[in-house]
Amino acid sequence: MALQNYETVAQRLERFWTDHPAGRVATELLDGGSGYWIFKARIYAKAEDQEPISTGHAHETIGASQINKTSALEVCETSAVGRALALAGYHGSQIASAEEVTRAKARQEEPTPTPKPIRPPVEAPTKDASITRIGSKQYLKDIANAQSVADLMKIAQIIANDQDLEDFQKDLLRGNWQSRRSAIELSSPVKV
C-alpha cells in the first residue's frame, strides 16, 4: 500500500473542479446510529444536472481510530466524496483515497482493544412486559419528573453512559425521553 499510488480527496476535488467548474458535489447523511455514520455523495458534471455521473458511500464507526473519536462524521463525509470522485474517474491507480489508506494503516498499528466482559444475556421483554421489569425503573421516574429540557439532557447523558443497559433498553428509554421533551416544550411559554 504505497501512498504514492493514492490521491487525497483534496487532489481529486481539485482535478474535478478544473474539469467541471460548473459542477456540483452533494452529500447526504443516510444514517447515524449508536456509534456510526453512513454518508452518500453524488457528483454532477453540471450543477443543474438531475442525474449524477457517480455516487459513493462511506461508513465510519465512532471511536474506531484516533481521528474517529472526535471527527467520525467529517471523515465519513469526506470518504464518501472521495469514493464518488474515484468512481467518476478522479483517482490515482486506486479507488481508495490516501486518507482511507492512512487510517487503515493506523488501525492496524493500534493495539487490539480489550474485549468487554461478557454479561449473561438479558431476556428481551415480552409483549406484556414493561421496561420497569428490566431494570430501568428509576430512569423512567427521572424522565417523568424532569421539569426542563436541561434536566432531560442530564438524564440522557447518564443513560448514555450506563454500561449496564442493553441497547433495546436505551431505545425504550429514548422514546420516553423524547415524549417528555415534547411535553415540556409544549408547556413552556413562547418567548418573543
WOJOBEL-V455065 format. One line per field, one symbol per residue. psi: psi as a letter, one per 40 degrees, with the letter a starting at -180 (. if undefined). burial: b if it has 9 or more other C-alpha atoms within 8 Angstrom, else e. A space follows every 10 residues. Layout:
BEGIN
psi->???
burial->???
END
This chain:
BEGIN
psi->ghdeehiidd dddddddddg deaihhihhd ihageiihih ihhhdideid hieiiiiihi hheeiddedd fddddddddd ddddddeeeg ibeidiiddd ddddddddei ihihiiihii ihhiiideii ddefefdddd ddddeheidd dddddddddd eheehidddd dddddddddd ddddddehih h.
burial->eebebbbbbe ebbebbbeeb eebbbebebe ebeeebbbbb bbbbbbeeee ebbbbbbbbb bbbbbeebbe ebbebbbbbb bbbbbbbbeb beebbbbbeb bbbeebbeee eeeeeeeeee eeeebeeeee beebebbebb ebbeebeebe bbeebbeebe eeeeeeeebb ebbeebbeeb beebeeeeee ee
END
